[in-house]
Amino acid sequence: MLHPSYTDLMKVVNSEVEQGEAKVVNSRYSIVMATSKRARQIIGGDETYVAGDINKPLSLAVEELNQGKIKILGDED
């Protein structure tokens, strides 16, 4: 099982969306695409924004998203 869950990650990503605005993320697919893109950036040598004993790129990407260290931009951004 994935920890945190998809629903938890979607809540974190959409936490800054004000009432009445469109959500940034509406599906699991969006979460998967965002974390996989970030994992590829980490593999490519980008700096990581979380500390600890996590050494797998995908786990780092999920944790960065969960802690709010990275943001998912909408299509128009």
PDB file of N, CA, C and O in Angstrom:
ATOM      1  N   MET A   1       0.832  -1.184   0.000  1.00  0.00           N
ATOM      2  CA  MET A   1       0.000   0.000   0.000  1.00  0.00           C
ATOM      3  C   MET A   1       0.876   1.245   0.000  1.00  0.00           C
ATOM      4  O   MET A   1       1.919   1.298   0.651  1.00  0.00           O
ATOM      5  N   LEU A   2       0.426   2.233  -0.740  1.00  0.00           N
ATOM      6  CA  LEU A   2       1.157   3.481  -0.840  1.00  0.00           C
ATOM      7  C   LEU A   2       0.857   4.353   0.370  1.00  0.00           C
ATOM      8  O   LEU A   2      -0.303   4.582   0.713  1.00  0.00           O
ATOM      9  N   HIS A   3       1.906   4.832   1.008  1.00  0.00           N
ATOM     10  CA  HIS A   3       1.750   5.768   2.124  1.00  0.00           C
ATOM     11  C   HIS A   3       2.498   7.018   1.785  1.00  0.00           C
ATOM     12  O   HIS A   3       3.699   6.925   1.532  1.00  0.00           O
ATOM     13  N   PRO A   4       1.917   8.141   1.756  1.00  0.00           N
ATOM     14  CA  PRO A   4       0.514   8.457   1.989  1.00  0.00           C
ATOM     15  C   PRO A   4      -0.368   7.992   0.829  1.00  0.00           C
ATOM     16  O   PRO A   4       0.126   7.685  -0.256  1.00  0.00           O
ATOM     17  N   SER A   5      -1.653   7.947   1.069  1.00  0.00           N
ATOM     18  CA  SER A   5      -2.582   7.474   0.048  1.00  0.00           C
ATOM     19  C   SER A   5      -2.774   8.541  -1.033  1.00  0.00           C
ATOM     20  O   SER A   5      -2.418   9.705  -0.852  1.00  0.00           O
ATOM     21  N   TYR A   6      -3.346   8.112  -2.158  1.00  0.00           N
ATOM     22  CA  TYR A   6      -3.641   9.045  -3.241  1.00  0.00           C
ATOM     23  C   TYR A   6      -4.552  10.177  -2.768  1.00  0.00           C
ATOM     24  O   TYR A   6      -4.352  11.338  -3.126  1.00  0.00           O
ATOM     25  N   THR A   7      -5.545   9.828  -1.968  1.00  0.00           N
ATOM     26  CA  THR A   7      -6.480  10.859  -1.502  1.00  0.00           C
ATOM     27  C   THR A   7      -5.783  11.871  -0.600  1.00  0.00           C
ATOM     28  O   THR A   7      -6.086  13.063  -0.653  1.00  0.00           O
ATOM     29  N   ASP A   8      -4.853  11.403   0.227  1.00  0.00           N
ATOM     30  CA  ASP A   8      -4.091  12.323   1.073  1.00  0.00           C
ATOM     31  C   ASP A   8      -3.242  13.264   0.220  1.00  0.00           C
ATOM     32  O   ASP A   8      -3.174  14.464   0.487  1.00  0.00           O
ATOM     33  N   LEU A   9      -2.599  12.711  -0.805  1.00  0.00           N
ATOM     34  CA  LEU A   9      -1.780  13.537  -1.692  1.00  0.00           C
ATOM     35  C   LEU A   9      -2.637  14.554  -2.447  1.00  0.00           C
ATOM     36  O   LEU A   9      -2.227  15.700  -2.629  1.00  0.00           O
ATOM     37  N   MET A  10      -3.820  14.139  -2.884  1.00  0.00           N
ATOM     38  CA  MET A  10      -4.702  15.065  -3.595  1.00  0.00           C
ATOM     39  C   MET A  10      -5.146  16.196  -2.671  1.00  0.00           C
ATOM     40  O   MET A  10      -5.276  17.338  -3.112  1.00  0.00           O
ATOM     41  N   LYS A  11      -5.378  15.891  -1.396  1.00  0.00           N
ATOM     42  CA  LYS A  11      -5.758  16.933  -0.435  1.00  0.00           C
ATOM     43  C   LYS A  11      -4.633  17.940  -0.246  1.00  0.00           C
ATOM     44  O   LYS A  11      -4.880  19.144  -0.174  1.00  0.00           O
ATOM     45  N   VAL A  12      -3.392  17.450  -0.166  1.00  0.00           N
ATOM     46  CA  VAL A  12      -2.240  18.338   0.000  1.00  0.00           C
ATOM     47  C   VAL A  12      -2.101  19.245  -1.215  1.00  0.00           C
ATOM     48  O   VAL A  12      -1.913  20.453  -1.073  1.00  0.00           O
ATOM     49  N   VAL A  13      -2.192  18.670  -2.400  1.00  0.00           N
ATOM     50  CA  VAL A  13      -2.025  19.441  -3.635  1.00  0.00           C
ATOM     51  C   VAL A  13      -3.128  20.489  -3.782  1.00  0.00           C
ATOM     52  O   VAL A  13      -2.868  21.615  -4.204  1.00  0.00           O
ATOM     53  N   ASN A  14      -4.340  20.120  -3.437  1.00  0.00           N
ATOM     54  CA  ASN A  14      -5.476  21.023  -3.602  1.00  0.00           C
ATOM     55  C   ASN A  14      -5.730  21.915  -2.385  1.00  0.00           C
ATOM     56  O   ASN A  14      -6.720  22.647  -2.360  1.00  0.00           O
ATOM     57  N   SER A  15      -4.863  21.868  -1.386  1.00  0.00           N
ATOM     58  CA  SER A  15      -5.099  22.605  -0.139  1.00  0.00           C
ATOM     59  C   SER A  15      -5.109  24.116  -0.321  1.00  0.00           C
ATOM     60  O   SER A  15      -5.771  24.816   0.445  1.00  0.00           O
ATOM     61  N   GLU A  16      -4.398  24.635  -1.310  1.00  0.00           N
ATOM     62  CA  GLU A  16      -4.338  26.082  -1.508  1.00  0.00           C
ATOM     63  C   GLU A  16      -5.407  26.598  -2.463  1.00  0.00           C
ATOM     64  O   GLU A  16      -5.476  27.798  -2.729  1.00  0.00           O
ATOM     65  N   VAL A  17      -6.239  25.698  -2.979  1.00  0.00           N
ATOM     66  CA  VAL A  17      -7.305  26.101  -3.895  1.00  0.00           C
ATOM     67  C   VAL A  17      -8.450  26.682  -3.080  1.00  0.00           C
ATOM     68  O   VAL A  17      -8.936  26.060  -2.135  1.00  0.00           O
ATOM     69  N   GLU A  18      -8.873  27.879  -3.457  1.00  0.00           N
ATOM     70  CA  GLU A  18      -9.951  28.534  -2.723  1.00  0.00           C
ATOM     71  C   GLU A  18     -11.306  27.991  -3.154  1.00  0.00           C
ATOM     72  O   GLU A  18     -11.444  27.406  -4.227  1.00  0.00           O
ATOM     73  N   GLN A  19     -12.289  28.192  -2.311  1.00  0.00           N
ATOM     74  CA  GLN A  19     -13.649  27.735  -2.562  1.00  0.00           C
ATOM     75  C   GLN A  19     -14.139  28.263  -3.906  1.00  0.00           C
ATOM     76  O   GLN A  19     -14.044  29.460  -4.178  1.00  0.00           O
ATOM     77  N   GLY A  20     -14.659  27.378  -4.739  1.00  0.00           N
ATOM     78  CA  GLY A  20     -15.204  27.778  -6.027  1.00  0.00           C
ATOM     79  C   GLY A  20     -14.219  27.699  -7.181  1.00  0.00           C
ATOM     80  O   GLY A  20     -14.636  27.714  -8.339  1.00  0.00           O
ATOM     81  N   GLU A  21     -12.930  27.616  -6.900  1.00  0.00           N
ATOM     82  CA  GLU A  21     -11.927  27.494  -7.958  1.00  0.00           C
ATOM     83  C   GLU A  21     -11.791  26.033  -8.370  1.00  0.00           C
ATOM     84  O   GLU A  21     -12.136  25.125  -7.613  1.00  0.00           O
ATOM     85  N   ALA A  22     -11.285  25.823  -9.577  1.00  0.00           N
ATOM     86  CA  ALA A  22     -11.062  24.469 -10.071  1.00  0.00           C
ATOM     87  C   ALA A  22      -9.890  23.839  -9.328  1.00  0.00           C
ATOM     88  O   ALA A  22      -8.884  24.498  -9.064  1.00  0.00           O
ATOM     89  N   LYS A  23     -10.026  22.572  -8.997  1.00  0.00           N
ATOM     90  CA  LYS A  23      -8.955  21.853  -8.312  1.00  0.00           C
ATOM     91  C   LYS A  23      -7.783  21.641  -9.258  1.00  0.00           C
ATOM     92  O   LYS A  23      -7.959  21.508 -10.469  1.00  0.00           O
ATOM     93  N   VAL A  24      -6.583  21.612  -8.687  1.00  0.00           N
ATOM     94  CA  VAL A  24      -5.379  21.371  -9.480  1.00  0.00           C
ATOM     95  C   VAL A  24      -5.347  19.917  -9.919  1.00  0.00           C
ATOM     96  O   VAL A  24      -5.004  19.618 -11.063  1.00  0.00           O
ATOM     97  N   VAL A  25      -5.703  19.012  -9.014  1.00  0.00           N
ATOM     98  CA  VAL A  25      -5.655  17.576  -9.280  1.00  0.00           C
ATOM     99  C   VAL A  25      -7.034  16.983  -9.022  1.00  0.00           C
ATOM    100  O   VAL A  25      -7.646  17.227  -7.983  1.00  0.00           O
ATOM    101  N   ASN A  26      -7.514  16.197  -9.992  1.00  0.00           N
ATOM    102  CA  ASN A  26      -8.813  15.552  -9.855  1.00  0.00           C
ATOM    103  C   ASN A  26      -8.738  14.036  -9.895  1.00  0.00           C
ATOM    104  O   ASN A  26      -9.745  13.361  -9.681  1.00  0.00           O
ATOM    105  N   SER A  27      -7.557  13.490 -10.166  1.00  0.00           N
ATOM    106  CA  SER A  27      -7.476  12.039 -10.349  1.00  0.00           C
ATOM    107  C   SER A  27      -6.140  11.485  -9.875  1.00  0.00           C
ATOM    108  O   SER A  27      -5.167  12.216  -9.689  1.00  0.00           O
ATOM    109  N   ARG A  28      -6.126  10.188  -9.689  1.00  0.00           N
ATOM    110  CA  ARG A  28      -4.893   9.490  -9.331  1.00  0.00           C
ATOM    111  C   ARG A  28      -3.862   9.622 -10.442  1.00  0.00           C
ATOM    112  O   ARG A  28      -2.662   9.720 -10.187  1.00  0.00           O
ATOM    113  N   TYR A  29      -4.346   9.623 -11.673  1.00  0.00           N
ATOM    114  CA  TYR A  29      -3.464   9.732 -12.833  1.00  0.00           C
ATOM    115  C   TYR A  29      -2.605  10.993 -12.728  1.00  0.00           C
ATOM    116  O   TYR A  29      -1.408  10.940 -13.009  1.00  0.00           O
ATOM    117  N   SER A  30      -3.181  12.106 -12.337  1.00  0.00           N
ATOM    118  CA  SER A  30      -2.440  13.358 -12.206  1.00  0.00           C
ATOM    119  C   SER A  30      -1.339  13.250 -11.156  1.00  0.00           C
ATOM    120  O   SER A  30      -0.235  13.758 -11.352  1.00  0.00           O
ATOM    121  N   ILE A  31      -1.640  12.596 -10.057  1.00  0.00           N
ATOM    122  CA  ILE A  31      -0.644  12.382  -9.004  1.00  0.00           C
ATOM    123  C   ILE A  31       0.494  11.506  -9.523  1.00  0.00           C
ATOM    124  O   ILE A  31       1.666  11.807  -9.297  1.00  0.00           O
ATOM    125  N   VAL A  32       0.151  10.433 -10.211  1.00  0.00           N
ATOM    126  CA  VAL A  32       1.158   9.513 -10.749  1.00  0.00           C
ATOM    127  C   VAL A  32       2.053  10.231 -11.747  1.00  0.00           C
ATOM    128  O   VAL A  32       3.274  10.082 -11.707  1.00  0.00           O
ATOM    129  N   MET A  33       1.454  11.007 -12.638  1.00  0.00           N
ATOM    130  CA  MET A  33       2.244  11.724 -13.646  1.00  0.00           C
ATOM    131  C   MET A  33       3.173  12.753 -12.999  1.00  0.00           C
ATOM    132  O   MET A  33       4.331  12.880 -13.397  1.00  0.00           O
ATOM    133  N   ALA A  34       2.673  13.478 -12.015  1.00  0.00           N
ATOM    134  CA  ALA A  34       3.486  14.497 -11.352  1.00  0.00           C
ATOM    135  C   ALA A  34       4.650  13.877 -10.580  1.00  0.00           C
ATOM    136  O   ALA A  34       5.777  14.367 -10.657  1.00  0.00           O
ATOM    137  N   THR A  35       4.384  12.809  -9.840  1.00  0.00           N
ATOM    138  CA  THR A  35       5.466  12.196  -9.061  1.00  0.00           C
ATOM    139  C   THR A  35       6.472  11.495  -9.972  1.00  0.00           C
ATOM    140  O   THR A  35       7.666  11.488  -9.674  1.00  0.00           O
ATOM    141  N   SER A  36       6.016  10.913 -11.065  1.00  0.00           N
ATOM    142  CA  SER A  36       6.972  10.261 -11.974  1.00  0.00           C
ATOM    143  C   SER A  36       7.849  11.299 -12.666  1.00  0.00           C
ATOM    144  O   SER A  36       9.039  11.065 -12.880  1.00  0.00           O
ATOM    145  N   LYS A  37       7.268  12.441 -13.017  1.00  0.00           N
ATOM    146  CA  LYS A  37       8.064  13.512 -13.630  1.00  0.00           C
ATOM    147  C   LYS A  37       9.110  14.014 -12.641  1.00  0.00           C
ATOM    148  O   LYS A  37      10.267  14.224 -13.007  1.00  0.00           O
ATOM    149  N   ARG A  38       8.701  14.207 -11.391  1.00  0.00           N
ATOM    150  CA  ARG A  38       9.645  14.675 -10.373  1.00  0.00           C
ATOM    151  C   ARG A  38      10.727  13.633 -10.112  1.00  0.00           C
ATOM    152  O   ARG A  38      11.891  13.985  -9.920  1.00  0.00           O
ATOM    153  N   ALA A  39      10.356  12.350 -10.102  1.00  0.00           N
ATOM    154  CA  ALA A  39      11.346  11.286  -9.896  1.00  0.00           C
ATOM    155  C   ALA A  39      12.378  11.303 -11.025  1.00  0.00           C
ATOM    156  O   ALA A  39      13.566  11.111 -10.768  1.00  0.00           O
ATOM    157  N   ARG A  40      11.948  11.530 -12.268  1.00  0.00           N
ATOM    158  CA  ARG A  40      12.890  11.625 -13.386  1.00  0.00           C
ATOM    159  C   ARG A  40      13.816  12.822 -13.219  1.00  0.00           C
ATOM    160  O   ARG A  40      14.992  12.743 -13.574  1.00  0.00           O
ATOM    161  N   GLN A  41      13.308  13.930 -12.686  1.00  0.00           N
ATOM    162  CA  GLN A  41      14.154  15.094 -12.421  1.00  0.00           C
ATOM    163  C   GLN A  41      15.213  14.763 -11.370  1.00  0.00           C
ATOM    164  O   GLN A  41      16.372  15.157 -11.505  1.00  0.00           O
ATOM    165  N   ILE A  42      14.817  14.044 -10.335  1.00  0.00           N
ATOM    166  CA  ILE A  42      15.756  13.659  -9.272  1.00  0.00           C
ATOM    167  C   ILE A  42      16.819  12.724  -9.837  1.00  0.00           C
ATOM    168  O   ILE A  42      18.002  12.879  -9.534  1.00  0.00           O
ATOM    169  N   ILE A  43      16.411  11.756 -10.656  1.00  0.00           N
ATOM    170  CA  ILE A  43      17.365  10.849 -11.297  1.00  0.00           C
ATOM    171  C   ILE A  43      18.347  11.640 -12.163  1.00  0.00           C
ATOM    172  O   ILE A  43      19.529  11.305 -12.247  1.00  0.00           O
ATOM    173  N   GLY A  44      17.837  12.694 -12.804  1.00  0.00           N
ATOM    174  CA  GLY A  44      18.672  13.536 -13.650  1.00  0.00           C
ATOM    175  C   GLY A  44      19.617  14.449 -12.894  1.00  0.00           C
ATOM    176  O   GLY A  44      20.425  15.141 -13.512  1.00  0.00           O
ATOM    177  N   GLY A  45      19.536  14.468 -11.568  1.00  0.00           N
ATOM    178  CA  GLY A  45      20.482  15.230 -10.771  1.00  0.00           C
ATOM    179  C   GLY A  45      19.922  16.448 -10.075  1.00  0.00           C
ATOM    180  O   GLY A  45      20.672  17.171  -9.420  1.00  0.00           O
ATOM    181  N   ASP A  46      18.618  16.706 -10.192  1.00  0.00           N
ATOM    182  CA  ASP A  46      18.030  17.852  -9.494  1.00  0.00           C
ATOM    183  C   ASP A  46      18.133  17.685  -7.980  1.00  0.00           C
ATOM    184  O   ASP A  46      18.174  16.571  -7.459  1.00  0.00           O
ATOM    185  N   GLU A  47      18.172  18.813  -7.298  1.00  0.00           N
ATOM    186  CA  GLU A  47      18.247  18.830  -5.843  1.00  0.00           C
ATOM    187  C   GLU A  47      16.953  18.283  -5.238  1.00  0.00           C
ATOM    188  O   GLU A  47      15.864  18.514  -5.764  1.00  0.00           O
ATOM    189  N   THR A  48      17.087  17.562  -4.136  1.00  0.00           N
ATOM    190  CA  THR A  48      15.904  17.080  -3.422  1.00  0.00           C
ATOM    191  C   THR A  48      15.589  18.041  -2.283  1.00  0.00           C
ATOM    192  O   THR A  48      16.474  18.725  -1.768  1.00  0.00           O
ATOM    193  N   TYR A  49      14.314  18.085  -1.896  1.00  0.00           N
ATOM    194  CA  TYR A  49      13.865  19.051  -0.903  1.00  0.00           C
ATOM    195  C   TYR A  49      13.457  18.427   0.420  1.00  0.00           C
ATOM    196  O   TYR A  49      12.920  19.119   1.285  1.00  0.00           O
ATOM    197  N   VAL A  50      13.699  17.136   0.596  1.00  0.00           N
ATOM    198  CA  VAL A  50      13.403  16.484   1.864  1.00  0.00           C
ATOM    199  C   VAL A  50      14.666  15.801   2.368  1.00  0.00           C
ATOM    200  O   VAL A  50      15.491  15.325   1.588  1.00  0.00           O
ATOM    201  N   ALA A  51      14.796  15.764   3.674  1.00  0.00           N
ATOM    202  CA  ALA A  51      15.935  15.111   4.296  1.00  0.00           C
ATOM    203  C   ALA A  51      15.480  13.787   4.883  1.00  0.00           C
ATOM    204  O   ALA A  51      14.290  13.574   5.112  1.00  0.00           O
ATOM    205  N   GLY A  52      16.411  12.921   5.118  1.00  0.00           N
ATOM    206  CA  GLY A  52      16.088  11.641   5.734  1.00  0.00           C
ATOM    207  C   GLY A  52      16.801  10.507   5.032  1.00  0.00           C
ATOM    208  O   GLY A  52      17.723  10.717   4.244  1.00  0.00           O
ATOM    209  N   ASP A  53      16.358   9.306   5.333  1.00  0.00           N
ATOM    210  CA  ASP A  53      17.034   8.124   4.802  1.00  0.00           C
ATOM    211  C   ASP A  53      16.340   7.555   3.557  1.00  0.00           C
ATOM    212  O   ASP A  53      16.539   6.391   3.212  1.00  0.00           O
ATOM    213  N   ILE A  54      15.536   8.369   2.895  1.00  0.00           N
ATOM    214  CA  ILE A  54      14.874   7.930   1.671  1.00  0.00           C
ATOM    215  C   ILE A  54      15.882   8.028   0.531  1.00  0.00           C
ATOM    216  O   ILE A  54      16.488   9.079   0.322  1.00  0.00           O
ATOM    217  N   ASN A  55      16.062   6.928  -0.208  1.00  0.00           N
ATOM    218  CA  ASN A  55      17.041   6.972  -1.287  1.00  0.00           C
ATOM    219  C   ASN A  55      16.466   6.588  -2.652  1.00  0.00           C
ATOM    220  O   ASN A  55      17.195   6.607  -3.644  1.00  0.00           O
ATOM    221  N   LYS A  56      15.198   6.247  -2.726  1.00  0.00           N
ATOM    222  CA  LYS A  56      14.589   5.919  -4.006  1.00  0.00           C
ATOM    223  C   LYS A  56      13.948   7.179  -4.584  1.00  0.00           C
ATOM    224  O   LYS A  56      13.223   7.880  -3.880  1.00  0.00           O
ATOM    225  N   PRO A  57      14.207   7.471  -5.854  1.00  0.00           N
ATOM    226  CA  PRO A  57      13.688   8.708  -6.454  1.00  0.00           C
ATOM    227  C   PRO A  57      12.170   8.856  -6.370  1.00  0.00           C
ATOM    228  O   PRO A  57      11.683   9.950  -6.084  1.00  0.00           O
ATOM    229  N   LEU A  58      11.420   7.801  -6.609  1.00  0.00           N
ATOM    230  CA  LEU A  58       9.968   7.914  -6.554  1.00  0.00           C
ATOM    231  C   LEU A  58       9.495   8.168  -5.125  1.00  0.00           C
ATOM    232  O   LEU A  58       8.580   8.965  -4.915  1.00  0.00           O
ATOM    233  N   SER A  59      10.095   7.515  -4.153  1.00  0.00           N
ATOM    234  CA  SER A  59       9.740   7.746  -2.750  1.00  0.00           C
ATOM    235  C   SER A  59      10.066   9.185  -2.340  1.00  0.00           C
ATOM    236  O   SER A  59       9.310   9.809  -1.596  1.00  0.00           O
ATOM    237  N   LEU A  60      11.187   9.702  -2.827  1.00  0.00           N
ATOM    238  CA  LEU A  60      11.536  11.096  -2.554  1.00  0.00           C
ATOM    239  C   LEU A  60      10.498  12.036  -3.156  1.00  0.00           C
ATOM    240  O   LEU A  60      10.081  12.998  -2.512  1.00  0.00           O
ATOM    241  N   ALA A  61      10.083  11.760  -4.387  1.00  0.00           N
ATOM    242  CA  ALA A  61       9.103  12.609  -5.060  1.00  0.00           C
ATOM    243  C   ALA A  61       7.769  12.600  -4.323  1.00  0.00           C
ATOM    244  O   ALA A  61       7.150  13.651  -4.159  1.00  0.00           O
ATOM    245  N   VAL A  62       7.322  11.439  -3.879  1.00  0.00           N
ATOM    246  CA  VAL A  62       6.067  11.340  -3.138  1.00  0.00           C
ATOM    247  C   VAL A  62       6.176  12.109  -1.825  1.00  0.00           C
ATOM    248  O   VAL A  62       5.243  12.820  -1.451  1.00  0.00           O
ATOM    249  N   GLU A  63       7.281  11.980  -1.130  1.00  0.00           N
ATOM    250  CA  GLU A  63       7.451  12.673   0.141  1.00  0.00           C
ATOM    251  C   GLU A  63       7.530  14.190  -0.048  1.00  0.00           C
ATOM    252  O   GLU A  63       6.986  14.943   0.759  1.00  0.00           O
ATOM    253  N   GLU A  64       8.203  14.639  -1.106  1.00  0.00           N
ATOM    254  CA  GLU A  64       8.246  16.070  -1.396  1.00  0.00           C
ATOM    255  C   GLU A  64       6.839  16.618  -1.637  1.00  0.00           C
ATOM    256  O   GLU A  64       6.488  17.691  -1.144  1.00  0.00           O
ATOM    257  N   LEU A  65       6.046  15.879  -2.392  1.00  0.00           N
ATOM    258  CA  LEU A  65       4.676  16.297  -2.664  1.00  0.00           C
ATOM    259  C   LEU A  65       3.848  16.300  -1.387  1.00  0.00           C
ATOM    260  O   LEU A  65       3.081  17.232  -1.145  1.00  0.00           O
ATOM    261  N   ASN A  66       3.998  15.277  -0.578  1.00  0.00           N
ATOM    262  CA  ASN A  66       3.243  15.163   0.672  1.00  0.00           C
ATOM    263  C   ASN A  66       3.583  16.290   1.648  1.00  0.00           C
ATOM    264  O   ASN A  66       2.706  16.774   2.365  1.00  0.00           O
ATOM    265  N   GLN A  67       4.826  16.703   1.679  1.00  0.00           N
ATOM    266  CA  GLN A  67       5.247  17.782   2.586  1.00  0.00           C
ATOM    267  C   GLN A  67       5.007  19.172   2.007  1.00  0.00           C
ATOM    268  O   GLN A  67       5.264  20.177   2.670  1.00  0.00           O
ATOM    269  N   GLY A  68       4.517  19.229   0.778  1.00  0.00           N
ATOM    270  CA  GLY A  68       4.247  20.514   0.150  1.00  0.00           C
ATOM    271  C   GLY A  68       5.491  21.225  -0.336  1.00  0.00           C
ATOM    272  O   GLY A  68       5.465  22.437  -0.554  1.00  0.00           O
ATOM    273  N   LYS A  69       6.580  20.495  -0.510  1.00  0.00           N
ATOM    274  CA  LYS A  69       7.842  21.102  -0.960  1.00  0.00           C
ATOM    275  C   LYS A  69       7.825  21.383  -2.464  1.00  0.00           C
ATOM    276  O   LYS A  69       8.571  22.238  -2.942  1.00  0.00           O
ATOM    277  N   ILE A  70       6.980  20.672  -3.211  1.00  0.00           N
ATOM    278  CA  ILE A  70       6.821  20.913  -4.633  1.00  0.00           C
ATOM    279  C   ILE A  70       5.343  21.147  -4.922  1.00  0.00           C
ATOM    280  O   ILE A  70       4.473  20.704  -4.173  1.00  0.00           O
ATOM    281  N   LYS A  71       5.080  21.836  -5.995  1.00  0.00           N
ATOM    282  CA  LYS A  71       3.707  22.169  -6.375  1.00  0.00           C
ATOM    283  C   LYS A  71       3.427  21.623  -7.765  1.00  0.00           C
ATOM    284  O   LYS A  71       4.316  21.567  -8.615  1.00  0.00           O
ATOM    285  N   ILE A  72       2.191  21.223  -7.985  1.00  0.00           N
ATOM    286  CA  ILE A  72       1.747  20.809  -9.305  1.00  0.00           C
ATOM    287  C   ILE A  72       1.033  22.005  -9.913  1.00  0.00           C
ATOM    288  O   ILE A  72       0.092  22.547  -9.334  1.00  0.00           O
ATOM    289  N   LEU A  73       1.494  22.404 -11.083  1.00  0.00           N
ATOM    290  CA  LEU A  73       0.871  23.534 -11.759  1.00  0.00           C
ATOM    291  C   LEU A  73      -0.220  23.032 -12.689  1.00  0.00           C
ATOM    292  O   LEU A  73      -0.096  21.956 -13.274  1.00  0.00           O
ATOM    293  N   GLY A  74      -1.272  23.797 -12.826  1.00  0.00           N
ATOM    294  CA  GLY A  74      -2.350  23.452 -13.735  1.00  0.00           C
ATOM    295  C   GLY A  74      -1.912  23.587 -15.180  1.00  0.00           C
ATOM    296  O   GLY A  74      -0.810  24.063 -15.449  1.00  0.00           O
ATOM    297  N   ASP A  75      -2.750  23.180 -16.104  1.00  0.00           N
ATOM    298  CA  ASP A  75      -2.428  23.234 -17.529  1.00  0.00           C
ATOM    299  C   ASP A  75      -2.119  24.637 -18.023  1.00  0.00           C
ATOM    300  O   ASP A  75      -1.239  24.822 -18.864  1.00  0.00           O
ATOM    301  N   GLU A  76      -2.834  25.620 -17.510  1.00  0.00           N
ATOM    302  CA  GLU A  76      -2.638  26.981 -17.989  1.00  0.00           C
ATOM    303  C   GLU A  76      -1.406  27.650 -17.402  1.00  0.00           C
ATOM    304  O   GLU A  76      -1.006  28.713 -17.876  1.00  0.00           O
ATOM    305  N   ASP A  77      -0.783  27.045 -16.363  1.00  0.00           N
ATOM    306  CA  ASP A  77       0.405  27.619 -15.735  1.00  0.00           C
ATOM    307  C   ASP A  77       1.597  27.154 -16.469  1.00  0.00           C
ATOM    308  O   ASP A  77       2.719  27.514 -16.115  1.00  0.00           O
TER     309      ASP A  77
END
